[in-house]
Amino acid sequence: MNLRKTFVIKQAIESDETNESCSPITRVAAFAVVKNLFAGRFVEYLSPLLGLGRDVCELLEKPSVAVKP
């Protein structure tokens, strides 16, 4: 895997749409930028990317869960 960048973003919501306090809600999103193995050419089957997706998920799991509310 040729990993270029990773991002972990946290959003904390502390009030509802009426600006009243509510129980805190935390949302986390994680992203990874990897080299496109198929750049510049047509490929019919993208199945080789399935393993890459699993590896990226495993890589981003710990930093995503470690984000404190």
ChimeraX commands (.cxc) that place a marker at each C-alpha (Angstrom):
marker #1 position 0.00,0.00,0.00 radius 0.5
marker #1 position 1.35,3.39,-0.96 radius 0.5
marker #1 position -0.20,5.58,1.73 radius 0.5
marker #1 position 0.12,9.31,1.10 radius 0.5
marker #1 position -2.04,11.00,3.77 radius 0.5
marker #1 position -4.48,10.25,6.56 radius 0.5
marker #1 position -7.07,12.51,8.17 radius 0.5
marker #1 position -9.17,12.06,11.31 radius 0.5
marker #1 position -11.83,14.74,11.84 radius 0.5
marker #1 position -13.96,15.17,14.96 radius 0.5
marker #1 position -17.24,17.06,15.22 radius 0.5
marker #1 position -18.76,17.76,18.66 radius 0.5
marker #1 position -22.41,18.84,18.88 radius 0.5
marker #1 position -23.39,20.37,22.22 radius 0.5
marker #1 position -26.69,22.09,21.41 radius 0.5
marker #1 position -29.71,21.25,19.29 radius 0.5
marker #1 position -31.21,23.26,16.43 radius 0.5
marker #1 position -32.98,25.58,18.91 radius 0.5
marker #1 position -29.62,26.36,20.57 radius 0.5
marker #1 position -30.64,24.46,23.73 radius 0.5
marker #1 position -28.04,22.33,25.47 radius 0.5
marker #1 position -28.28,18.63,24.73 radius 0.5
marker #1 position -26.33,15.49,25.49 radius 0.5
marker #1 position -23.04,15.80,23.60 radius 0.5
marker #1 position -22.84,13.99,20.28 radius 0.5
marker #1 position -19.44,13.20,18.78 radius 0.5
marker #1 position -18.96,12.27,15.15 radius 0.5
marker #1 position -15.66,11.08,13.74 radius 0.5
marker #1 position -14.65,10.63,10.11 radius 0.5
marker #1 position -11.39,9.10,8.94 radius 0.5
marker #1 position -9.91,9.31,5.45 radius 0.5
marker #1 position -6.85,7.94,3.72 radius 0.5
marker #1 position -5.25,8.94,0.44 radius 0.5
marker #1 position -3.49,6.10,-1.34 radius 0.5
marker #1 position -1.84,5.79,-4.72 radius 0.5
marker #1 position -4.30,4.78,-7.43 radius 0.5
marker #1 position -2.99,1.46,-8.71 radius 0.5
marker #1 position -4.99,1.86,-11.92 radius 0.5
marker #1 position -4.31,5.51,-12.74 radius 0.5
marker #1 position -4.07,6.25,-16.44 radius 0.5
marker #1 position -5.58,2.99,-17.67 radius 0.5
marker #1 position -8.93,1.24,-17.89 radius 0.5
marker #1 position -9.50,-1.84,-15.77 radius 0.5
marker #1 position -12.68,-3.86,-15.79 radius 0.5
marker #1 position -12.38,-5.44,-12.35 radius 0.5
marker #1 position -11.48,-3.49,-9.23 radius 0.5
marker #1 position -11.34,-6.55,-7.00 radius 0.5
marker #1 position -7.60,-6.05,-6.24 radius 0.5
marker #1 position -8.64,-2.94,-4.30 radius 0.5
marker #1 position -10.75,-4.93,-1.82 radius 0.5
marker #1 position -7.72,-6.02,0.19 radius 0.5
marker #1 position -6.42,-2.45,0.16 radius 0.5
marker #1 position -9.72,-1.24,1.63 radius 0.5
marker #1 position -9.45,-3.74,4.48 radius 0.5
marker #1 position -5.87,-2.64,5.20 radius 0.5
marker #1 position -6.84,1.04,5.24 radius 0.5
marker #1 position -9.75,0.32,7.63 radius 0.5
marker #1 position -7.42,-1.49,10.01 radius 0.5
marker #1 position -4.95,1.40,9.82 radius 0.5
marker #1 position -7.58,4.06,10.62 radius 0.5
marker #1 position -9.45,2.12,13.28 radius 0.5
marker #1 position -7.27,2.98,16.30 radius 0.5
marker #1 position -6.88,6.72,15.59 radius 0.5
marker #1 position -10.63,7.01,14.98 radius 0.5
marker #1 position -11.62,5.28,18.20 radius 0.5
marker #1 position -8.98,7.17,20.19 radius 0.5
marker #1 position -10.67,10.54,19.51 radius 0.5
marker #1 position -12.10,11.70,22.83 radius 0.5
marker #1 position -15.64,13.15,22.95 radius 0.5
marker link #1:1,2 radius 0.2
marker link #1:2,3 radius 0.2
marker link #1:3,4 radius 0.2
marker link #1:4,5 radius 0.2
marker link #1:5,6 radius 0.2
marker link #1:6,7 radius 0.2
marker link #1:7,8 radius 0.2
marker link #1:8,9 radius 0.2
marker link #1:9,10 radius 0.2
marker link #1:10,11 radius 0.2
marker link #1:11,12 radius 0.2
marker link #1:12,13 radius 0.2
marker link #1:13,14 radius 0.2
marker link #1:14,15 radius 0.2
marker link #1:15,16 radius 0.2
marker link #1:16,17 radius 0.2
marker link #1:17,18 radius 0.2
marker link #1:18,19 radius 0.2
marker link #1:19,20 radius 0.2
marker link #1:20,21 radius 0.2
marker link #1:21,22 radius 0.2
marker link #1:22,23 radius 0.2
marker link #1:23,24 radius 0.2
marker link #1:24,25 radius 0.2
marker link #1:25,26 radius 0.2
marker link #1:26,27 radius 0.2
marker link #1:27,28 radius 0.2
marker link #1:28,29 radius 0.2
marker link #1:29,30 radius 0.2
marker link #1:30,31 radius 0.2
marker link #1:31,32 radius 0.2
marker link #1:32,33 radius 0.2
marker link #1:33,34 radius 0.2
marker link #1:34,35 radius 0.2
marker link #1:35,36 radius 0.2
marker link #1:36,37 radius 0.2
marker link #1:37,38 radius 0.2
marker link #1:38,39 radius 0.2
marker link #1:39,40 radius 0.2
marker link #1:40,41 radius 0.2
marker link #1:41,42 radius 0.2
marker link #1:42,43 radius 0.2
marker link #1:43,44 radius 0.2
marker link #1:44,45 radius 0.2
marker link #1:45,46 radius 0.2
marker link #1:46,47 radius 0.2
marker link #1:47,48 radius 0.2
marker link #1:48,49 radius 0.2
marker link #1:49,50 radius 0.2
marker link #1:50,51 radius 0.2
marker link #1:51,52 radius 0.2
marker link #1:52,53 radius 0.2
marker link #1:53,54 radius 0.2
marker link #1:54,55 radius 0.2
marker link #1:55,56 radius 0.2
marker link #1:56,57 radius 0.2
marker link #1:57,58 radius 0.2
marker link #1:58,59 radius 0.2
marker link #1:59,60 radius 0.2
marker link #1:60,61 radius 0.2
marker link #1:61,62 radius 0.2
marker link #1:62,63 radius 0.2
marker link #1:63,64 radius 0.2
marker link #1:64,65 radius 0.2
marker link #1:65,66 radius 0.2
marker link #1:66,67 radius 0.2
marker link #1:67,68 radius 0.2
marker link #1:68,69 radius 0.2
view
